[in-house]
Amino acid sequence: MAQNISLRGCPLLSFEAYPDCDSQKQRYLEATWETCEAISMQDFYDGLPEEEKSRVAKIEWLDEIEEWKMIQQHYCFILATKDAEGRKLWANLKIST
């Protein structure tokens, strides 16, 4: 499926090395960041209001919903900090992981 997405001009960069948010978080923590919080774009999307989801659903650039979900699960929003304030910043964003 990742190859099919790539052939459509949307390669999942770093997919093999970091296939999900947990592996991305580990990547930052191993690079000496003290805190790291992450949420996949799919989880973020799932938390959007229904009217926004309806608007997005009208955009038909992918044939397969499974491809859309694969892209959304691969890419994520990350906040990594060098001090304990990162968790507070993440909480202030009101994003649940």
Secondary structure, DSSP 4 states (H G I P E B T S, - for coil): -HHHHHHTT---TTTTT--SHHHHHHHHHHTT-SEEEEEEHHHHHHTS-HHHHHHHHT----S-HHHHHHHHHH-EEEEEESSTHHHHHHHHTT---
